[in-house]
Amino acid sequence: MKILVIGSQGQLGNEFQAIQSSSSHDFSFVDQDNLNITKEAEVQNYIQKASFDVVINCAAYTAVDDAEEDEDLAFAVNEKAVKHLVNACIKHRMKLIHFSTDYVFDGQHHKPYTEKDKVKPLGVYGKSKRAGEEVILKSNVSSLILRTSWLYSHYGQNFMKSMIRLGREREQLQIVFDQVGTPTHARDLAQATLTCLDQHKIWENQQKLYHFSNEGVSSWFDFAKAIFDKEHIDCRVQPILSKEYPTKAQRPHYSVLDKSQFKSDFKVEIPHWLDSFRNYYQESLTTAKIL
Ligand SMILES: NC(=O)c1ccc[n+]([C@@H]2O[C@H](COP(=O)([O-])OP(=O)(O)OC[C@H]3O[C@@H](n4cnc5c(N)ncnc54)[C@H](OP(=O)(O)O)[C@@H]3O)[C@@H](O)[C@H]2O)c1
């Protein structure tokens, strides 16, 4: 299949570039400089240039706190631009793969969220991502939405890189331990998406939504500890409550995703986040790519 990956310079977009050679599909990549998805005419022109079979949308406004003061742009990228992609995909009979977030939930659960659970985003980012999901779910585009959580990768910006920088600068850090979710290696999400491409009969001609993250749970505090351990960073980490670390955007206290549907439909096992985390470091030893 001919695949177009939009948002190719982000964490996930870069992971698709890294793994494309392991796939039999023909990949093309485009970044924001060459395709701004908020511009409908640009989207239509770009997509009609080549006959792609699938558009994978990795582009998103992902600055969770900034979104609180930048609502228009967050919705322009995460909702309105998704509508442009949906229209273009319908017009040119292409399938659309899109990504969403655990932040569509309010975090009041004490068991993993399934695809059927009620959404109630707490902040602008989560609301804009939910609005993007709705654009797709209310359309008749042949599509797949993968909701994921706490992405990290060698590329772009993420919690892991912030921790490594801060941990090297400071003797002590306070990290919240009452927000629980699952760190997810963006490489695993990209690989899972390839599995979905290979098994496209399961979702094509529908609007399917699945949860995908690594297995297991962690707090940000535990994740930071694991990072410092691997990096041999001698920074004391103190667990604190979210209310002791006010942020512009409120985040869910619990946003673990239930992946049962994904595992059963695509017949795959998903690695535990600690195993993927170790693999990430194993790979780093050979590529020396971190920071
Ligand atoms: N990161 C996470 O922890 C996380 C968690 C759950 C879900 N997700 C979802 O997973 C997906 C991938 O996330 P990610 O971490 O790879 O995001 P990312 O690293 O922030 O990358 C997003 C990419 O989108 C591009 N972009 C922004 N506005 C654009 C526009 N108008 N037109 C074209 N491209 C545009 C950005 O370009 P610039 O850098 O030039 O702005 C960037 O390259 C997103 O849908 C995100 O909502 C992420």
The ligand as an ORCA input file, in Angstrom:
! r2SCAN-3c Opt
* xyz 0 1
  N       3.216     12.815     23.364
  C       2.417     12.115     24.149
  O       2.750     11.844     25.311
  C       1.083     11.647     23.655
  C       0.214     10.980     24.535
  C      -1.018     10.544     24.067
  C      -1.373     10.759     22.751
  N      -0.531     11.404     21.912
  C      -0.954     11.621     20.512
  O      -0.072     10.872     19.688
  C       0.112     11.567     18.435
  C       1.602     11.751     18.171
  O       2.151     12.520     19.238
  P       3.683     12.966     19.256
  O       4.152     12.862     20.659
  O       4.434     12.283     18.160
  O       3.527     14.519     18.907
  P       4.681     15.571     18.636
  O       6.024     14.987     18.897
  O       4.281     16.828     19.339
  O       4.574     15.794     17.061
  C       3.483     16.446     16.493
  C       3.915     16.918     15.115
  O       2.798     17.594     14.543
  C       3.314     18.724     13.859
  N       2.270     19.730     13.654
  C       1.740     20.582     14.563
  N       0.841     21.374     13.960
  C       0.819     21.018     12.651
  C       0.113     21.483     11.516
  N      -0.748     22.496     11.595
  N       0.328     20.879     10.329
  C       1.222     19.869     10.222
  N       1.925     19.385     11.262
  C       1.723     19.961     12.455
  C       4.427     19.231     14.769
  O       5.268     20.082     14.047
  P       6.041     21.271     14.809
  O       6.966     20.604     15.776
  O       6.708     21.979     13.682
  O       4.979     22.092     15.512
  C       5.085     17.927     15.160
  O       6.064     17.547     14.225
  C      -0.690     12.858     18.559
  O      -1.953     12.668     17.977
  C      -0.838     13.060     20.058
  O      -1.995     13.818     20.382
  C       0.699     11.859     22.327
*
